[in-house]
Amino acid sequence: MSDTPEPSIFTRIINGEIPSEFVYQDDVVVAIRDINPQAPFHVLIIPREPIINAYDFTEDNAHIGGRMMLAAAKIAEQENIKNGFRLLINNGKDANQEVFHIHMHMLAGENIGPMTIKDKG
């Protein structure tokens, strides 16, 4: 058994092993449509570098977070999203991160409501 972790599904998509529709790509990040959309427009912005989550950013790769944000702005312009969008990162097990390759959800297309449920009672 190898000590090297298996490549994430996102790494496999980026490497062309699994087909996906790329909405945006540059030398640092890619964006693909979410297979289980939670809004009329739902893409995942994923760095090419397999960073597990926000805990794994360093001084050397911190620029990647900025490039993810820049990609979101470019995608909004490309897709004519003028009334706003939400960016969401699930970071770690307690935040329901399902794929351990950091990625940002970009949701848009309608009023997508509040970020959290205020009254849980």
Secondary structure as UniProt FT lines:
FT   HELIX           9..14
FT   TURN            15..16
FT   STRAND          22..25
FT   STRAND          29..33
FT   STRAND          41..47
FT   HELIX           54..56
FT   TURN            59..62
FT   HELIX           63..78
FT   TURN            79..80
FT   STRAND          86..88
FT   HELIX           93..95
FT   STRAND          104..108
//
